[in-house]
């Protein structure tokens, strides 16, 4: 009878152990699924973030280059106006010099 009780205890213990093992395996499966979903979500988020970052950086670059190009146009216009003014002043000096003589 002691042997029968020990065998029944092993079977109960084994069934209980298997139930615990199954519970742990289910927890592993659920956790793995959650991690996989989080990785997929994270990849999508970083992909969107990377695209937004790239777009914004390109926009900043374009705006800055356009600003510099406008500065170049203004400098050239100012230089042309200065050269024109210098030529007018030079001609005025020449005329004044000829008038004095």
C-alpha angles and dihedrals in degrees: 000000000000089000093052091050091050091049091049090049090052092049091047090045091047093048090046091048091049090049089052091046090051090049090051092047090051090050090050091050092048092046092048090051091050092048090049091050091048091050091050091047091047092050091051091047093049091045090054091043091050091050091048091047092050092048093048093046091050090049091050090049093048093048092048093048090048089051091051091047089052089050089052091051090049092049092050092047091049091047091050091049090048091050090049091049091047090052091050091049091047091052090048090052091050092050091048090049091051092046091055092053 
